[in-house]
Amino acid sequence: MWWNMSSDNLFEAVSHPLRIEIIKVLAKKPMCFADIKRELKIDSSGLLDFHLKKLNDLITVNNEGSYVLTEKGFAALQAVETVSKYGWQRRTFYLNLLACILLNIYFLLVNPTLLLITLPITLAWMSLYSYRTFVKRRIRLK
């Protein structure tokens, strides 16, 4: 079953943009080596062969000699599309920023003296969270 696949192998397989593109074109229809090479405008056969070997758990060759996605391949594609579609890391950053702003506005309106406590805490939190988002996770806000 695809869920028994090692997470290291799965992440290795989908860690390169070209491999993700290969999975996407194979999701549309089975393709032979030359068709994949032509579709993705890859100049080097060795390069394509290297990436196809990295996808060995996610693709297979059918009876006609065409590459097709396996069940694991379709699951990997769905995971990649979900992550890119939802952009949860960027959204989490924006939600944290909004929560900090609203919290400070609330204390400014209700009890301005408490703002002296909450403002440094929320600034420290956003500084730490921004560091983890932009530096450690290398997330870009598009």
N, CA, C and O atoms as CSV, one atom per row, in Angstrom:
chain,resi,resn,atom,element,x,y,z
A,1,MET,N,N,0.837,-1.197,0.000
A,1,MET,CA,C,0.000,0.000,0.000
A,1,MET,C,C,0.878,1.257,0.000
A,1,MET,O,O,1.993,1.241,0.523
A,2,TRP,N,N,0.368,2.345,-0.590
A,2,TRP,CA,C,1.152,3.576,-0.719
A,2,TRP,C,C,1.454,4.209,0.623
A,2,TRP,O,O,2.458,4.908,0.752
A,3,TRP,N,N,0.620,3.987,1.627
A,3,TRP,CA,C,0.869,4.657,2.907
A,3,TRP,C,C,1.996,3.977,3.678
A,3,TRP,O,O,2.462,4.511,4.684
A,4,ASN,N,N,2.442,2.803,3.219
A,4,ASN,CA,C,3.587,2.153,3.840
A,4,ASN,C,C,4.907,2.646,3.266
A,4,ASN,O,O,5.976,2.265,3.742
A,5,MET,N,N,4.835,3.485,2.255
A,5,MET,CA,C,6.034,4.020,1.632
A,5,MET,C,C,6.787,4.878,2.644
A,5,MET,O,O,6.186,5.658,3.382
A,6,SER,N,N,8.097,4.725,2.667
A,6,SER,CA,C,8.924,5.522,3.561
A,6,SER,C,C,8.743,6.997,3.251
A,6,SER,O,O,8.747,7.397,2.087
A,7,SER,N,N,8.583,7.806,4.290
A,7,SER,CA,C,8.415,9.241,4.064
A,7,SER,C,C,9.666,9.835,3.443
A,7,SER,O,O,9.576,10.783,2.663
A,8,ASP,N,N,10.842,9.289,3.777
A,8,ASP,CA,C,12.084,9.767,3.160
A,8,ASP,C,C,12.052,9.538,1.650
A,8,ASP,O,O,12.438,10.413,0.874
A,9,ASN,N,N,11.587,8.351,1.239
A,9,ASN,CA,C,11.509,8.049,-0.195
A,9,ASN,C,C,10.493,8.938,-0.892
A,9,ASN,O,O,10.736,9.405,-2.005
A,10,LEU,N,N,9.370,9.171,-0.253
A,10,LEU,CA,C,8.347,10.014,-0.850
A,10,LEU,C,C,8.850,11.444,-1.008
A,10,LEU,O,O,8.708,12.034,-2.079
A,11,PHE,N,N,9.434,12.004,0.041
A,11,PHE,CA,C,9.938,13.373,-0.042
A,11,PHE,C,C,11.076,13.481,-1.058
A,11,PHE,O,O,11.185,14.475,-1.776
A,12,GLU,N,N,11.912,12.460,-1.110
A,12,GLU,CA,C,12.983,12.447,-2.111
A,12,GLU,C,C,12.386,12.455,-3.519
A,12,GLU,O,O,12.873,13.162,-4.401
A,13,ALA,N,N,11.344,11.675,-3.721
A,13,ALA,CA,C,10.741,11.568,-5.049
A,13,ALA,C,C,10.114,12.880,-5.505
A,13,ALA,O,O,10.205,13.219,-6.685
A,14,VAL,N,N,9.491,13.613,-4.617
A,14,VAL,CA,C,8.800,14.848,-5.020
A,14,VAL,C,C,9.578,16.105,-4.625
A,14,VAL,O,O,9.007,17.193,-4.557
A,15,SER,N,N,10.867,15.955,-4.367
A,15,SER,CA,C,11.657,17.106,-3.915
A,15,SER,C,C,12.206,17.948,-5.055
A,15,SER,O,O,12.846,18.970,-4.809
A,16,HIS,N,N,11.973,17.548,-6.275
A,16,HIS,CA,C,12.501,18.295,-7.420
A,16,HIS,C,C,11.346,18.717,-8.330
A,16,HIS,O,O,10.464,17.910,-8.622
A,17,PRO,N,N,11.346,19.969,-8.776
A,17,PRO,CA,C,10.248,20.461,-9.625
A,17,PRO,C,C,10.051,19.649,-10.911
A,17,PRO,O,O,8.921,19.488,-11.371
A,18,LEU,N,N,11.132,19.143,-11.488
A,18,LEU,CA,C,10.994,18.351,-12.716
A,18,LEU,C,C,10.267,17.040,-12.444
A,18,LEU,O,O,9.462,16.594,-13.262
A,19,ARG,N,N,10.546,16.424,-11.302
A,19,ARG,CA,C,9.851,15.178,-10.963
A,19,ARG,C,C,8.366,15.429,-10.726
A,19,ARG,O,O,7.528,14.593,-11.064
A,20,ILE,N,N,8.049,16.565,-10.153
A,20,ILE,CA,C,6.634,16.918,-9.972
A,20,ILE,C,C,5.970,17.104,-11.330
A,20,ILE,O,O,4.833,16.676,-11.528
A,21,GLU,N,N,6.669,17.739,-12.264
A,21,GLU,CA,C,6.112,17.919,-13.616
A,21,GLU,C,C,5.929,16.573,-14.312
A,21,GLU,O,O,4.944,16.376,-15.024
A,22,ILE,N,N,6.857,15.654,-14.116
A,22,ILE,CA,C,6.721,14.314,-14.701
A,22,ILE,C,C,5.472,13.642,-14.160
A,22,ILE,O,O,4.701,13.053,-14.917
A,23,ILE,N,N,5.272,13.726,-12.860
A,23,ILE,CA,C,4.085,13.118,-12.251
A,23,ILE,C,C,2.812,13.750,-12.823
A,23,ILE,O,O,1.842,13.050,-13.110
A,24,LYS,N,N,2.823,15.058,-12.984
A,24,LYS,CA,C,1.640,15.748,-13.505
A,24,LYS,C,C,1.306,15.316,-14.928
A,24,LYS,O,O,0.136,15.092,-15.237
A,25,VAL,N,N,2.310,15.191,-15.808
A,25,VAL,CA,C,2.002,14.786,-17.182
A,25,VAL,C,C,1.575,13.329,-17.250
A,25,VAL,O,O,0.737,12.970,-18.078
A,26,LEU,N,N,2.137,12.486,-16.395
A,26,LEU,CA,C,1.725,11.081,-16.391
A,26,LEU,C,C,0.345,10.890,-15.783
A,26,LEU,O,O,-0.311,9.883,-16.047
A,27,ALA,N,N,-0.102,11.835,-14.980
A,27,ALA,CA,C,-1.453,11.755,-14.423
A,27,ALA,C,C,-2.491,11.945,-15.519
A,27,ALA,O,O,-3.610,11.442,-15.409
A,28,LYS,N,N,-2.127,12.670,-16.579
A,28,LYS,CA,C,-3.048,12.909,-17.690
A,28,LYS,C,C,-3.191,11.685,-18.584
A,28,LYS,O,O,-4.295,11.336,-19.003
A,29,LYS,N,N,-2.050,11.026,-18.877
A,29,LYS,CA,C,-2.080,9.834,-19.736
A,29,LYS,C,C,-0.729,9.143,-19.664
A,29,LYS,O,O,0.283,9.775,-19.360
A,30,PRO,N,N,-0.714,7.839,-19.945
A,30,PRO,CA,C,0.563,7.130,-20.025
A,30,PRO,C,C,1.392,7.688,-21.174
A,30,PRO,O,O,0.849,8.067,-22.211
A,31,MET,N,N,2.705,7.739,-20.989
A,31,MET,CA,C,3.588,8.288,-22.011
A,31,MET,C,C,4.874,7.475,-22.085
A,31,MET,O,O,5.357,6.956,-21.079
A,32,CYS,N,N,5.416,7.376,-23.290
A,32,CYS,CA,C,6.715,6.729,-23.447
A,32,CYS,C,C,7.819,7.739,-23.114
A,32,CYS,O,O,7.559,8.931,-22.948
A,33,PHE,N,N,9.033,7.248,-23.023
A,33,PHE,CA,C,10.178,8.070,-22.642
A,33,PHE,C,C,10.308,9.289,-23.548
A,33,PHE,O,O,10.459,10.413,-23.070
A,34,ALA,N,N,10.247,9.058,-24.865
A,34,ALA,CA,C,10.430,10.159,-25.828
A,34,ALA,C,C,9.321,11.197,-25.709
A,34,ALA,O,O,9.578,12.391,-25.861
A,35,ASP,N,N,8.084,10.757,-25.436
A,35,ASP,CA,C,6.970,11.699,-25.288
A,35,ASP,C,C,7.135,12.576,-24.042
A,35,ASP,O,O,6.851,13.774,-24.070
A,36,ILE,N,N,7.594,11.964,-22.964
A,36,ILE,CA,C,7.833,12.742,-21.735
A,36,ILE,C,C,8.933,13.769,-21.996
A,36,ILE,O,O,8.812,14.935,-21.620
A,37,LYS,N,N,9.992,13.325,-22.637
A,37,LYS,CA,C,11.119,14.203,-22.946
A,37,LYS,C,C,10.668,15.380,-23.806
A,37,LYS,O,O,11.055,16.522,-23.559
A,38,ARG,N,N,9.851,15.097,-24.813
A,38,ARG,CA,C,9.359,16.147,-25.713
A,38,ARG,C,C,8.366,17.068,-24.991
A,38,ARG,O,O,8.444,18.289,-25.124
A,39,GLU,N,N,7.443,16.490,-24.236
A,39,GLU,CA,C,6.413,17.269,-23.530
A,39,GLU,C,C,7.033,18.260,-22.552
A,39,GLU,O,O,6.589,19.404,-22.454
A,40,LEU,N,N,8.055,17.821,-21.834
A,40,LEU,CA,C,8.672,18.676,-20.811
A,40,LEU,C,C,9.881,19.453,-21.333
A,40,LEU,O,O,10.535,20.178,-20.584
A,41,LYS,N,N,10.168,19.293,-22.629
A,41,LYS,CA,C,11.276,20.023,-23.276
A,41,LYS,C,C,12.606,19.783,-22.559
A,41,LYS,O,O,13.341,20.716,-22.236
A,42,ILE,N,N,12.886,18.500,-22.323
A,42,ILE,CA,C,14.132,18.099,-21.662
A,42,ILE,C,C,15.135,17.739,-22.752
A,42,ILE,O,O,14.843,16.912,-23.616
A,43,ASP,N,N,16.306,18.349,-22.717
A,43,ASP,CA,C,17.326,18.105,-23.738
A,43,ASP,C,C,18.089,16.799,-23.516
A,43,ASP,O,O,18.426,16.104,-24.474
A,44,SER,N,N,18.356,16.475,-22.278
A,44,SER,CA,C,19.219,15.339,-21.950
A,44,SER,C,C,18.414,14.096,-21.589
A,44,SER,O,O,17.581,14.124,-20.683
A,45,SER,N,N,18.671,13.008,-22.307
A,45,SER,CA,C,18.027,11.732,-21.975
A,45,SER,C,C,18.503,11.230,-20.620
A,45,SER,O,O,17.737,10.630,-19.866
A,46,GLY,N,N,19.778,11.480,-20.315
A,46,GLY,CA,C,20.321,11.062,-19.027
A,46,GLY,C,C,19.631,11.752,-17.859
A,46,GLY,O,O,19.383,11.143,-16.818
A,47,LEU,N,N,19.326,13.033,-18.049
A,47,LEU,CA,C,18.637,13.788,-17.003
A,47,LEU,C,C,17.247,13.211,-16.748
A,47,LEU,O,O,16.845,13.018,-15.600
A,48,LEU,N,N,16.521,12.937,-17.828
A,48,LEU,CA,C,15.182,12.361,-17.672
A,48,LEU,C,C,15.270,10.985,-17.039
A,48,LEU,O,O,14.477,10.661,-16.154
A,49,ASP,N,N,16.212,10.175,-17.473
A,49,ASP,CA,C,16.374,8.837,-16.913
A,49,ASP,C,C,16.675,8.905,-15.415
A,49,ASP,O,O,16.140,8.121,-14.632
A,50,PHE,N,N,17.529,9.841,-15.026
A,50,PHE,CA,C,17.855,10.024,-13.610
A,50,PHE,C,C,16.592,10.313,-12.791
A,50,PHE,O,O,16.369,9.705,-11.744
A,51,HIS,N,N,15.770,11.245,-13.281
A,51,HIS,CA,C,14.570,11.620,-12.534
A,51,HIS,C,C,13.518,10.514,-12.553
A,51,HIS,O,O,12.800,10.331,-11.570
A,52,LEU,N,N,13.420,9.787,-13.641
A,52,LEU,CA,C,12.483,8.656,-13.676
A,52,LEU,C,C,12.891,7.588,-12.667
A,52,LEU,O,O,12.031,6.975,-12.035
A,53,LYS,N,N,14.186,7.361,-12.512
A,53,LYS,CA,C,14.652,6.388,-11.518
A,53,LYS,C,C,14.322,6.847,-10.100
A,53,LYS,O,O,14.022,6.024,-9.234
A,54,LYS,N,N,14.376,8.151,-9.860
A,54,LYS,CA,C,14.020,8.683,-8.536
A,54,LYS,C,C,12.540,8.479,-8.235
A,54,LYS,O,O,12.135,8.444,-7.072
A,55,LEU,N,N,11.741,8.346,-9.279
A,55,LEU,CA,C,10.292,8.167,-9.123
A,55,LEU,C,C,9.895,6.697,-9.132
A,55,LEU,O,O,8.724,6.388,-9.352
A,56,ASN,N,N,10.827,5.786,-8.900
A,56,ASN,CA,C,10.563,4.363,-9.094
A,56,ASN,C,C,9.401,3.819,-8.270
A,56,ASN,O,O,8.755,2.863,-8.699
A,57,ASP,N,N,9.115,4.387,-7.114
A,57,ASP,CA,C,7.967,3.924,-6.322
A,57,ASP,C,C,6.651,4.544,-6.800
A,57,ASP,O,O,5.573,4.062,-6.453
A,58,LEU,N,N,6.741,5.599,-7.586
A,58,LEU,CA,C,5.541,6.337,-7.971
A,58,LEU,C,C,5.113,6.086,-9.411
A,58,LEU,O,O,3.985,6.403,-9.788
A,59,ILE,N,N,6.003,5.521,-10.211
A,59,ILE,CA,C,5.664,5.224,-11.608
A,59,ILE,C,C,6.058,3.789,-11.925
A,59,ILE,O,O,6.855,3.173,-11.217
A,60,THR,N,N,5.488,3.275,-12.998
A,60,THR,CA,C,5.841,1.950,-13.492
A,60,THR,C,C,5.684,1.963,-15.002
A,60,THR,O,O,5.144,2.910,-15.574
A,61,VAL,N,N,6.160,0.908,-15.639
A,61,VAL,CA,C,6.032,0.782,-17.085
A,61,VAL,C,C,4.941,-0.244,-17.360
A,61,VAL,O,O,4.969,-1.355,-16.831
A,62,ASN,N,N,3.961,0.149,-18.211
A,62,ASN,CA,C,2.859,-0.768,-18.524
A,62,ASN,C,C,3.255,-1.738,-19.644
A,62,ASN,O,O,4.401,-1.733,-20.095
A,63,ASN,N,N,2.311,-2.565,-20.090
A,63,ASN,CA,C,2.574,-3.583,-21.113
A,63,ASN,C,C,3.003,-2.992,-22.452
A,63,ASN,O,O,3.724,-3.641,-23.210
A,64,GLU,N,N,2.568,-1.768,-22.751
A,64,GLU,CA,C,2.938,-1.122,-24.019
A,64,GLU,C,C,4.285,-0.405,-23.939
A,64,GLU,O,O,4.746,0.150,-24.936
A,65,GLY,N,N,4.914,-0.409,-22.779
A,65,GLY,CA,C,6.199,0.254,-22.620
A,65,GLY,C,C,6.084,1.722,-22.238
A,65,GLY,O,O,7.074,2.453,-22.282
A,66,SER,N,N,4.891,2.158,-21.865
A,66,SER,CA,C,4.682,3.544,-21.459
A,66,SER,C,C,4.768,3.651,-19.945
A,66,SER,O,O,4.439,2.718,-19.212
A,67,TYR,N,N,5.216,4.811,-19.503
A,67,TYR,CA,C,5.255,5.089,-18.069
A,67,TYR,C,C,3.863,5.491,-17.604
A,67,TYR,O,O,3.175,6.260,-18.275
A,68,VAL,N,N,3.455,4.974,-16.465
A,68,VAL,CA,C,2.157,5.304,-15.864
A,68,VAL,C,C,2.359,5.531,-14.367
A,68,VAL,O,O,3.307,5.023,-13.769
A,69,LEU,N,N,1.460,6.293,-13.786
A,69,LEU,CA,C,1.504,6.498,-12.334
A,69,LEU,C,C,0.948,5.281,-11.623
A,69,LEU,O,O,-0.005,4.650,-12.080
A,70,THR,N,N,1.556,4.970,-10.509
A,70,THR,CA,C,1.019,3.928,-9.642
A,70,THR,C,C,0.040,4.582,-8.663
A,70,THR,O,O,-0.160,5.796,-8.688
A,71,GLU,N,N,-0.552,3.780,-7.821
A,71,GLU,CA,C,-1.429,4.315,-6.772
A,71,GLU,C,C,-0.650,5.281,-5.880
A,71,GLU,O,O,-1.174,6.314,-5.464
A,72,LYS,N,N,0.599,4.938,-5.593
A,72,LYS,CA,C,1.463,5.817,-4.800
A,72,LYS,C,C,1.712,7.133,-5.533
A,72,LYS,O,O,1.767,8.199,-4.920
A,73,GLY,N,N,1.860,7.041,-6.846
A,73,GLY,CA,C,2.096,8.235,-7.653
A,73,GLY,C,C,0.925,9.193,-7.617
A,73,GLY,O,O,1.104,10.404,-7.487
A,74,PHE,N,N,-0.289,8.643,-7.734
A,74,PHE,CA,C,-1.472,9.500,-7.661
A,74,PHE,C,C,-1.614,10.118,-6.275
A,74,PHE,O,O,-2.008,11.277,-6.146
A,75,ALA,N,N,-1.293,9.346,-5.238
A,75,ALA,CA,C,-1.362,9.882,-3.869
A,75,ALA,C,C,-0.324,10.986,-3.664
A,75,ALA,O,O,-0.609,11.997,-3.021
A,76,ALA,N,N,0.875,10.795,-4.208
A,76,ALA,CA,C,1.923,11.820,-4.088
A,76,ALA,C,C,1.507,13.091,-4.816
A,76,ALA,O,O,1.702,14.195,-4.308
A,77,LEU,N,N,0.935,12.933,-6.009
A,77,LEU,CA,C,0.467,14.098,-6.764
A,77,LEU,C,C,-0.610,14.841,-5.994
A,77,LEU,O,O,-0.595,16.071,-5.937
A,78,GLN,N,N,-1.531,14.123,-5.411
A,78,GLN,CA,C,-2.591,14.755,-4.626
A,78,GLN,C,C,-1.996,15.514,-3.435
A,78,GLN,O,O,-2.443,16.617,-3.119
A,79,ALA,N,N,-1.005,14.939,-2.785
A,79,ALA,CA,C,-0.369,15.611,-1.641
A,79,ALA,C,C,0.342,16.878,-2.085
A,79,ALA,O,O,0.225,17.916,-1.434
A,80,VAL,N,N,1.077,16.804,-3.187
A,80,VAL,CA,C,1.793,17.976,-3.700
A,80,VAL,C,C,0.816,19.081,-4.077
A,80,VAL,O,O,1.042,20.248,-3.757
A,81,GLU,N,N,-0.268,18.720,-4.756
A,81,GLU,CA,C,-1.246,19.727,-5.165
A,81,GLU,C,C,-1.968,20.335,-3.973
A,81,GLU,O,O,-2.277,21.527,-3.981
A,82,THR,N,N,-2.238,19.544,-2.959
A,82,THR,CA,C,-2.894,20.064,-1.758
A,82,THR,C,C,-2.005,21.075,-1.055
A,82,THR,O,O,-2.468,22.147,-0.664
A,83,VAL,N,N,-0.742,20.743,-0.893
A,83,VAL,CA,C,0.182,21.656,-0.214
A,83,VAL,C,C,0.330,22.945,-1.002
A,83,VAL,O,O,0.289,24.031,-0.424
A,84,SER,N,N,0.501,22.839,-2.319
A,84,SER,CA,C,0.683,24.059,-3.114
A,84,SER,C,C,-0.612,24.857,-3.216
A,84,SER,O,O,-0.575,26.086,-3.278
A,85,LYS,N,N,-1.745,24.182,-3.234
A,85,LYS,CA,C,-3.030,24.870,-3.358
A,85,LYS,C,C,-3.360,25.671,-2.107
A,85,LYS,O,O,-3.784,26.824,-2.191
A,86,TYR,N,N,-3.169,25.070,-0.975
A,86,TYR,CA,C,-3.589,25.730,0.258
A,86,TYR,C,C,-2.543,26.659,0.847
A,86,TYR,O,O,-2.891,27.560,1.610
A,87,GLY,N,N,-1.286,26.470,0.521
A,87,GLY,CA,C,-0.253,27.368,1.025
A,87,GLY,C,C,-0.392,27.605,2.524
A,87,GLY,O,O,-0.355,28.748,2.979
A,88,TRP,N,N,-0.549,26.546,3.279
A,88,TRP,CA,C,-0.891,26.656,4.699
A,88,TRP,C,C,0.148,27.438,5.489
A,88,TRP,O,O,-0.202,28.072,6.485
A,89,GLN,N,N,1.393,27.417,5.086
A,89,GLN,CA,C,2.403,28.129,5.861
A,89,GLN,C,C,2.251,29.635,5.724
A,89,GLN,O,O,2.391,30.368,6.704
A,90,ARG,N,N,1.965,30.101,4.512
A,90,ARG,CA,C,1.745,31.542,4.323
A,90,ARG,C,C,0.472,31.969,5.043
A,90,ARG,O,O,0.430,33.017,5.687
A,91,ARG,N,N,-0.552,31.152,4.926
A,91,ARG,CA,C,-1.812,31.496,5.575
A,91,ARG,C,C,-1.654,31.541,7.088
A,91,ARG,O,O,-2.218,32.420,7.739
A,92,THR,N,N,-0.904,30.619,7.652
A,92,THR,CA,C,-0.671,30.619,9.093
A,92,THR,C,C,0.073,31.869,9.531
A,92,THR,O,O,-0.219,32.433,10.586
A,93,PHE,N,N,1.035,32.305,8.723
A,93,PHE,CA,C,1.745,33.537,9.055
A,93,PHE,C,C,0.776,34.716,9.085
A,93,PHE,O,O,0.791,35.507,10.028
A,94,TYR,N,N,-0.064,34.839,8.061
A,94,TYR,CA,C,-1.027,35.945,8.018
A,94,TYR,C,C,-2.020,35.875,9.176
A,94,TYR,O,O,-2.382,36.909,9.737
A,95,LEU,N,N,-2.460,34.685,9.538
A,95,LEU,CA,C,-3.392,34.549,10.667
A,95,LEU,C,C,-2.726,34.950,11.984
A,95,LEU,O,O,-3.354,35.599,12.822
A,96,ASN,N,N,-1.473,34.573,12.170
A,96,ASN,CA,C,-0.748,34.986,13.368
A,96,ASN,C,C,-0.592,36.498,13.426
A,96,ASN,O,O,-0.784,37.108,14.478
A,97,LEU,N,N,-0.247,37.094,12.304
A,97,LEU,CA,C,-0.098,38.546,12.239
A,97,LEU,C,C,-1.425,39.242,12.558
A,97,LEU,O,O,-1.457,40.201,13.330
A,98,LEU,N,N,-2.509,38.761,11.968
A,98,LEU,CA,C,-3.831,39.331,12.216
A,98,LEU,C,C,-4.236,39.188,13.684
A,98,LEU,O,O,-4.773,40.127,14.272
A,99,ALA,N,N,-3.983,38.029,14.273
A,99,ALA,CA,C,-4.329,37.806,15.679
A,99,ALA,C,C,-3.560,38.767,16.588
A,99,ALA,O,O,-4.126,39.315,17.534
A,100,CYS,N,N,-2.293,38.968,16.307
A,100,CYS,CA,C,-1.497,39.900,17.119
A,100,CYS,C,C,-2.002,41.333,16.988
A,100,CYS,O,O,-2.093,42.058,17.979
A,101,ILE,N,N,-2.324,41.731,15.779
A,101,ILE,CA,C,-2.843,43.093,15.565
A,101,ILE,C,C,-4.175,43.280,16.281
A,101,ILE,O,O,-4.375,44.282,16.967
A,102,LEU,N,N,-5.084,42.324,16.125
A,102,LEU,CA,C,-6.402,42.433,16.772
A,102,LEU,C,C,-6.282,42.424,18.295
A,102,LEU,O,O,-6.999,43.156,18.978
A,103,LEU,N,N,-5.388,41.608,18.821
A,103,LEU,CA,C,-5.185,41.563,20.267
A,103,LEU,C,C,-4.699,42.911,20.786
A,103,LEU,O,O,-5.178,43.389,21.814
A,104,ASN,N,N,-3.759,43.521,20.087
A,104,ASN,CA,C,-3.246,44.826,20.517
A,104,ASN,C,C,-4.297,45.916,20.366
A,104,ASN,O,O,-4.380,46.805,21.214
A,105,ILE,N,N,-5.095,45.871,19.319
A,105,ILE,CA,C,-6.182,46.850,19.166
A,105,ILE,C,C,-7.201,46.691,20.281
A,105,ILE,O,O,-7.686,47.681,20.827
A,106,TYR,N,N,-7.525,45.456,20.621
A,106,TYR,CA,C,-8.480,45.193,21.696
A,106,TYR,C,C,-7.991,45.809,23.011
A,106,TYR,O,O,-8.738,46.515,23.687
A,107,PHE,N,N,-6.730,45.535,23.368
A,107,PHE,CA,C,-6.213,46.083,24.629
A,107,PHE,C,C,-6.039,47.594,24.566
A,107,PHE,O,O,-6.149,48.264,25.594
A,108,LEU,N,N,-5.774,48.141,23.404
A,108,LEU,CA,C,-5.690,49.596,23.250
A,108,LEU,C,C,-7.045,50.233,23.552
A,108,LEU,O,O,-7.110,51.280,24.197
A,109,LEU,N,N,-8.121,49.607,23.090
A,109,LEU,CA,C,-9.464,50.159,23.293
A,109,LEU,C,C,-10.013,49.873,24.684
A,109,LEU,O,O,-10.690,50.720,25.267
A,110,VAL,N,N,-9.731,48.693,25.220
A,110,VAL,CA,C,-10.311,48.286,26.502
A,110,VAL,C,C,-9.495,48.790,27.684
A,110,VAL,O,O,-10.042,49.392,28.608
A,111,ASN,N,N,-8.205,48.549,27.660
A,111,ASN,CA,C,-7.348,48.925,28.780
A,111,ASN,C,C,-5.952,49.243,28.242
A,111,ASN,O,O,-5.113,48.350,28.128
A,112,PRO,N,N,-5.702,50.501,27.915
A,112,PRO,CA,C,-4.416,50.872,27.299
A,112,PRO,C,C,-3.189,50.519,28.140
A,112,PRO,O,O,-2.102,50.336,27.591
A,113,THR,N,N,-3.343,50.423,29.446
A,113,THR,CA,C,-2.165,50.083,30.258
A,113,THR,C,C,-1.736,48.630,30.017
A,113,THR,O,O,-0.549,48.317,30.114
A,114,LEU,N,N,-2.677,47.750,29.706
A,114,LEU,CA,C,-2.319,46.360,29.403
A,114,LEU,C,C,-1.600,46.241,28.060
A,114,LEU,O,O,-0.927,45.246,27.789
A,115,LEU,N,N,-1.750,47.264,27.229
A,115,LEU,CA,C,-1.045,47.268,25.949
A,115,LEU,C,C,0.468,47.273,26.165
A,115,LEU,O,O,1.223,46.759,25.340
A,116,LEU,N,N,0.903,47.860,27.282
A,116,LEU,CA,C,2.330,47.866,27.601
A,116,LEU,C,C,2.865,46.451,27.842
A,116,LEU,O,O,4.062,46.197,27.702
A,117,ILE,N,N,1.974,45.548,28.201
A,117,ILE,CA,C,2.365,44.146,28.410
A,117,ILE,C,C,2.204,43.341,27.122
A,117,ILE,O,O,3.099,42.588,26.738
A,118,THR,N,N,1.066,43.502,26.460
A,118,THR,CA,C,0.792,42.676,25.280
A,118,THR,C,C,1.611,43.069,24.053
A,118,THR,O,O,1.978,42.202,23.260
A,119,LEU,N,N,1.898,44.328,23.884
A,119,LEU,CA,C,2.638,44.768,22.696
A,119,LEU,C,C,4.035,44.127,22.622
A,119,LEU,O,O,4.386,43.582,21.576
A,120,PRO,N,N,4.841,44.172,23.691
A,120,PRO,CA,C,6.158,43.512,23.587
A,120,PRO,C,C,6.059,41.997,23.376
A,120,PRO,O,O,6.874,41.405,22.668
A,121,ILE,N,N,5.055,41.383,23.998
A,121,ILE,CA,C,4.893,39.932,23.842
A,121,ILE,C,C,4.521,39.589,22.399
A,121,ILE,O,O,5.095,38.672,21.811
A,122,THR,N,N,3.563,40.321,21.827
A,122,THR,CA,C,3.154,40.026,20.449
A,122,THR,C,C,4.250,40.386,19.453
A,122,THR,O,O,4.407,39.706,18.439
A,123,LEU,N,N,5.010,41.444,19.725
A,123,LEU,CA,C,6.135,41.781,18.847
A,123,LEU,C,C,7.215,40.694,18.899
A,123,LEU,O,O,7.779,40.320,17.871
A,124,ALA,N,N,7.489,40.200,20.089
A,124,ALA,CA,C,8.471,39.121,20.225
A,124,ALA,C,C,7.985,37.856,19.507
A,124,ALA,O,O,8.751,37.191,18.810
A,125,TRP,N,N,6.701,37.539,19.689
A,125,TRP,CA,C,6.133,36.360,19.028
A,125,TRP,C,C,6.231,36.481,17.506
A,125,TRP,O,O,6.648,35.537,16.836
A,126,MET,N,N,5.853,37.625,16.966
A,126,MET,CA,C,5.881,37.793,15.512
A,126,MET,C,C,7.314,37.808,14.983
A,126,MET,O,O,7.569,37.359,13.865
A,127,SER,N,N,8.239,38.317,15.773
A,127,SER,CA,C,9.647,38.281,15.361
A,127,SER,C,C,10.133,36.832,15.272
A,127,SER,O,O,10.760,36.440,14.288
A,128,LEU,N,N,9.843,36.053,16.295
A,128,LEU,CA,C,10.224,34.644,16.299
A,128,LEU,C,C,9.520,33.893,15.164
A,128,LEU,O,O,10.150,33.124,14.438
A,129,TYR,N,N,8.226,34.118,15.018
A,129,TYR,CA,C,7.463,33.413,13.987
A,129,TYR,C,C,7.927,33.815,12.590
A,129,TYR,O,O,7.996,32.974,11.694
A,130,SER,N,N,8.241,35.086,12.401
A,130,SER,CA,C,8.752,35.553,11.105
A,130,SER,C,C,10.100,34.909,10.798
A,130,SER,O,O,10.348,34.490,9.668
A,131,TYR,N,N,10.954,34.833,11.783
A,131,TYR,CA,C,12.253,34.188,11.594
A,131,TYR,C,C,12.070,32.729,11.171
A,131,TYR,O,O,12.697,32.270,10.216
A,132,ARG,N,N,11.215,32.013,11.882
A,132,ARG,CA,C,10.983,30.604,11.545
A,132,ARG,C,C,10.352,30.457,10.166
A,132,ARG,O,O,10.662,29.511,9.441
A,133,THR,N,N,9.470,31.382,9.796
A,133,THR,CA,C,8.791,31.290,8.505
A,133,THR,C,C,9.730,31.620,7.354
A,133,THR,O,O,9.828,30.856,6.394
A,134,PHE,N,N,10.416,32.747,7.442
A,134,PHE,CA,C,11.208,33.222,6.309
A,134,PHE,C,C,12.614,32.648,6.247
A,134,PHE,O,O,13.135,32.409,5.157
A,135,VAL,N,N,13.237,32.424,7.399
A,135,VAL,CA,C,14.617,31.960,7.401
A,135,VAL,C,C,14.683,30.438,7.494
A,135,VAL,O,O,15.315,29.796,6.656
A,136,LYS,N,N,14.049,29.866,8.487
A,136,LYS,CA,C,14.142,28.424,8.695
A,136,LYS,C,C,13.361,27.635,7.645
A,136,LYS,O,O,13.885,26.674,7.082
A,137,ARG,N,N,12.118,28.030,7.376
A,137,ARG,CA,C,11.281,27.289,6.417
A,137,ARG,C,C,11.422,27.794,4.992
A,137,ARG,O,O,10.961,27.144,4.054
A,138,ARG,N,N,12.058,28.956,4.822
A,138,ARG,CA,C,12.274,29.558,3.506
A,138,ARG,C,C,10.971,29.786,2.736
A,138,ARG,O,O,10.890,29.530,1.535
A,139,ILE,N,N,9.970,30.264,3.445
A,139,ILE,CA,C,8.679,30.549,2.843
A,139,ILE,C,C,8.707,31.957,2.282
A,139,ILE,O,O,9.218,32.881,2.915
A,140,ARG,N,N,8.154,32.114,1.090
A,140,ARG,CA,C,8.041,33.443,0.481
A,140,ARG,C,C,6.573,33.824,0.431
A,140,ARG,O,O,5.719,33.014,0.074
A,141,LEU,N,N,6.292,35.065,0.793
A,141,LEU,CA,C,4.918,35.555,0.722
A,141,LEU,C,C,4.717,36.142,-0.669
A,141,LEU,O,O,5.249,37.205,-0.986
A,142,LYS,N,N,3.955,35.452,-1.484
A,142,LYS,CA,C,3.764,35.877,-2.878
A,142,LYS,C,C,2.601,36.809,-3.016
A,142,LYS,O,O,2.300,37.262,-4.120
